[in-house]
Amino acid sequence: MATVRRQLALGIPAATAWAALRDFAAVHDRVAPGFLTDLRMEDGDRIVTFFNGLVARERAITIDDEERRLVYTVVDGKAAHYNAALQVFAEAADRSRLVWTVDLLPDALAPAIGGMMDHAAAFMKKTLEAGGA
């Protein structure tokens, strides 16, 4: 199983970043607008459309406010297994760090997923530091 991890240094408090990230139904507005172009909720899952036209059905597994950790899985996509975790850590009163980890199969998808995560990171940083819209 491949693991792809990215970290973002954020110039905002952890609580501010977490408030946007935990809003599972608004990731397209509050976390990565432009990277995600559409989102609709269906039976508790979010169906997201990416900038390149790719569509994925994502299901929340854990939203842990105490640990500021969100875990979701892709239930309809190209990967045989896709599990992602985002966690926000306080670095200082006005700074935080976002750690985004994806475990997936087959391993051959790791470079493409890593590239998508790199692309998303710029959108995420900009939006979160602007207050998560």
N, C-alpha and C positions, 0 to 999 in steps of 0.2 A: 504494500500500500504506500502510495506517495503522500508526503506531507509537504505542503507549501505554506510558508509563514511570511507575513509582512508586518512591520511595525511602523506606526506613524507617531511622530512627536507632535503634540497639539499645544498651541498657545492658549488654551482655555481650561477652566477647571474640569475635573473628572465628572462632576455632577452635570455640567452643561453638555458634555459629549454624550454621557449616558442617557440623558433625557431624550436626545434625538435618536440614538441607536436603538433604544428599547421600544420605540414606536414602530413595531413590526409592519404595520399597514401603511406607513408613510415614508419608507426608506427612499423612494423616488423623489420626494419633496425635501425631506429633512437631512438626508445623508449624501445622496449621490445624484442630484438632478443633472441631466445631461448625459451621464453614464447610463442611467436608467431613464427610459423615455415614457414608460407607462407601468402602472400597477393596478391590478384589480384583485379583490379578495373573493375567494370562493371556498365555501365549507371550511373556513379557518386557515386555508392556505393562501399565500400570496402568489400571484402569477405575474412575474416581472418580464418586461421587455427591455432588452439592452440596446445600446446605441447602434449595434451592428445587426439588429433584427432578431437575434437569438431570444428565445422565450424559455423561461424555466418556471417550474412550479416548486415553490419552497414552503416547507412546513416548519413552524417554530417547534423546537424540542424543549428548550429551557429559556426562560427569561428570569434571571436571578438578580434582583435589585441589590441585595446585600453585597454580592461579589461583582456587580456591574458586568454581568456575563450573559451573552445571548448565544444560543446554539440553534442552528437550523440545518435542515437537510434538504437536498433536492430530490423530489420524489418522481419527477418526470423530466428526464434529460438524457444526455449522451453518456454520462458516467454510470457505471454499474453501482458505484457507491460514492456519495458526496456528502460529507459532514463538515460543517463550518462552525467555528466559534470565534466570537468577537468579545474581547474583554478590555475594559478601560481601567487603567491604573493611575492614581494620583501621583504626580511627580513633585508638585509644589502647589501652593494655593491657587495659582493661576496657570498651571501647566499639567498636562496629562499625557499618557501614552496609550495608544490603541494597539492591541495585538490581535491580529486576524490570522487564524490558522485553518487550513482546509486539508482534510484527509480524503483521498479519492482513489478510485480504481476505474479504469486501468491506469497504471503508472504513466503510460504514454501521454495522457492528457495533462500531466503536470506542467510542461512548458507553456501550453496554451492558457491554462488556468492562471499560472503565475503572471503571464503577460496581461491577462484581463485584470488581475488584482493590482498590478502596477499601474495600469491605466485608470482604474477606479480610485486609487489612492489620491491622486491630484484633485479629483472632484470631491472626494470625501473631506480632505484637509481644508479645502477652500470653504465648503459649505458648513462644516462643523465649526470652524473658527469664526464664521460669520454668525454663529448662534444657532445653527441647525434650522434655519428658516422658521 
